[in-house]
Amino acid sequence: MIALRRLLGNVLLSLGLLAGTIAILAHLSLLTIFNPNRLANDAQTLSTSKTIQSAMADGLTNSLAPITGVSGISISHAELQGIIAAALAQPAVKQEFVNAIRQADGHLLGTNHAPITIGGPGLTEFIAAGISQYSTSLGNSVQQTDLRIAIPGADLPNLGFLARAATTAVPIATEIAIVLFLLALIIHKARSAVIARIGKWLIAMSLFAVLLFWAIPTYLLPRIHLSWALIASVVLKATGQGVTVFYLELAISGVILYLLSKVASKLV
């Protein structure tokens, strides 16, 4: 009978940990990548990122291709990146960048499908003036265009169905996890062991969140010499900065439960 209670308790606990993991990951995604304002709030960080500026310089190169292809004049990527960095320091251009980042969020959530670009007369004039430092004729040609520069994230997939699923999953998975944890505590013979496992699981989940939003973008992604990896590094670090409190809540709750399990085991 004791062995059966232990087995059933372990099964309920494992199912509870699975449901709890789904709830935490869904909640974490809603706080970060599925938060429609998170990237826009971090637009200042993104606009000063050399990685983002480099990607936009690539976009500027593509926008200039019809002109440079005819004129035969070329400007180096480093020079274009410098022009982009100077442009993003202008309040009007920076506001356009923020609006474009909101559109990128919309692409991710499936609420927007328009091309993600910044442009207009003000930006065209500023870029043309910057290019004129290197080529007056090319600068004059750019001045006559309606310049549009692609923002990184134009090919973001539509993950709106995942965002909606995460919204639904958080309350349901949380309730299921709580019920399963309570049943495991009632049925399992070694209740202190159940509490200890829940505590260690919460600590592990907090470490996973730190790994995902700090360690991986800081140490792993920059070593992958692909544009998407570098941009993902910047975006993950930017979005992860706003959920530090959530990591701490998980870790502190886990430590408290683990210490309670030790106290409970001595009282038995």
N, C-alpha and C positions, 0 to 999 in steps of 0.2 A: 504493500500500500504506500509506504514511504517512497519507494523507488518510482511508483507510478505518479505520485504527486510531484516528485522532483522533475520527472520527464515532462509532464504536462505543464508545469510551471516554466521550465526552460523553453518549451515550444512557444508558450504565450509571450514570454519575455523576448524571444527572438523576433516574433512577429511584431511585437510592440516597438522594438528597436528599428525594424524595417520601416514601419509606418512613421516613426519619429524622424528617421533619416529623410524620408520623402518630404515630411512637413518642413524640416529645417532647410533642405536644399531648395524647396519651392519658395519658402519665405525669403531666403537669401537671394534668389533670382529676382524676386519682386522688389527687393531693396536696391538691387544693382542694375543688371542689364535690362530688366523689364520695367524699371522706373522711368517714366517718360520725361522726367526732369533731371535725372542724375547727370547725364552727359552734358546737358546744357548748363547745369550749375557748375560743372568742371571745365567749361569752355575756355576759361582763362588759362588753366593748366595745359589744355590741349593746344591752344593757339601758340603757346611759347615752346612747345615740344619740337625739337629738331627733327624728330621722326615724322611728325605730322607735316611740318614745313617742307621736308624733303618729298613726301608723297604729293603735296600740293604743287611743288616745283615740277614733278612729273606731269601733273595735270596741266600746268601752264605750258610745258613743252608740247603736249598734245594739242592744246588750243592754238599754239603759235605755228604748228606744223604747216597749215595751208599757206601761211605767209612766208615762213623761212624756206619752205620748199621751193617757192617761186623766186625769192630773192637770193637764195644761196647763202644767207647770213646765218650763223649759228652763235648761240650764247651758251656758255657752260652751265651745267646743272648747279654748280656752286654759286654762280652769279645769279641765276634765277631764284635759288633758295634765299639768297640775301634780299632780293627784291620782295619775295613773298613775306619774309620775316618783317621787313619794314612796313609792308602793306598791312599786316595783321596788327601792327602797333597803332594804326589809325583807328580812332573810336568808331567811325562809320563802318569801316571794313570789319572790325572786330564784331560789331553787332550783326552784320551779315553772316559772319562765321557762326555766331551763336544760333541764328535762325536756321542755318544749314544743318547744324548739329541736331537741332530739334527735328528737322526733316529726316535725318539719318535714324533717329530714334523711331520716327514714324515708319520708316522702311522695316525696321526690325519688328515692330509691333503689328505691321500689316495695315496701318492706317494711312499710309502715304506711299505713292508709287511714282511721284514726279522725280525727274533728274535732280540730283543733289549738287548744286553749283552755287558759286557766288559770282557776282558780276555787276553790270550797270555802268553808267557814265563815270561816276567817281572812281571806281576801281580801275576802269580802263585807262583813265587819265593818269592815275598814279602809277600803274604798271608801265604805261607808255613812257612816262618821265624816267622811270628807273631803267628801262631798256635803252633809252636815248643816251645814257652814260656810256654805253658800249657800242651802240650803233644808232646814229641819228635817223637814218633812213628807215630802219626797222621800227624805231620808236614812232615815227610819223605814220607808218603803215598801221601799227597797232592802234594808234589814236583814232583811226577811221573805222575801227571794228566795234562790235558789241561783244567785248571779251567775257567769256564765261570760264571759270576754273572749277574743275571737279573737286569735290570734298571726299576724303577717304571715307568709305562706307557706302558708296553708291551701289556696290553689289552685295550689300547685306541681305541675307535671306529673310523671307517673311516667316517670323516665328510667333505670329499672333496667336496661333492655336496653342502653342506652348505657354504663352503668357496667360491665356484664359484658363488653361488646364492648371497652371500653378495657383492662380487665384482661387479656383475651386478646391484644389487639393489641400491647401494650408489648413482651413478649419476642419475638414473631414479627417485628414490624416492625423491631425493633432488630437482630435477627440478619440479616434480609434486607438492611438498610442496610449493615451491616458487610461482608457478602459482596460486595455491589455496589460499595462503595467500594474494596475490595481488588482486585476485578477491573478497575475503572476505572484504578487505579494501575498494574496489571500491563500492561494493553493500551494505555493512552493514552501517546502519545509525550512529552507535556509533563507529567511527573508533578508538578512544582512548581506548575503551574497547577491541577491537581486538588486538591492540598493547600490551595492558596490559596482555592479556591472553597468547600471544606468549612469552612475557618476563617471565611470571611466569612458563610457560612450560619449557623454556630453563633452568631456575634455578632448576626446579624439575628434569630435566634430568641430570644435573650436580650432584645433590645430589644422584640420583640413581646410577650413575657411582662410586661415592665415597663409597656408601653402598656396591656395588657389589665387588669392588676391595680392599676395606680397612676394613670396618666395619664387613662384613660377615666373611672374612677369619681371621680377628683378634679376633673376639669375639664369633662368632657362631660355625664355623667349628671345632675349637679346642675342643669344648665341646662335639662333636660327636665322641665317642670313637671307630671309625672305621678307618682303614688305609687309605681308599680312601679319607675320609673327611680331615684327617691330611695332606695328600699329596696335595689335592686340595687347602688347606689353603696356603701352601707354594707356590704353583704354581701361584695362583691368586694374591698373594701379589707381587711376583716377576714380573709377567707380567704387573701388574697394575702400577708399579713404573714408567714405561716409558710413561704413558699417562696423567700425572698430568697436563701438559699444556693444554690438551684437556678439562679436567674438568674446568680449570680456564677460558678458552675461552667461554665455554657454560655459566658459571655463570656470567661472566662480560658482555657478550652480553645480557643476560636476564635482568640484573640490569639496563643496559643502556636503553633497550626498555621499561622497566617498568617505569623508570623515565621520559622518553620521553612521555609516555602515560599520565602521570600526568600533564606535561606541556601542552600537546595537549588538554586535557580536560578543562584546564583553559582558553585556547585561543578560545574555541568554544562559 
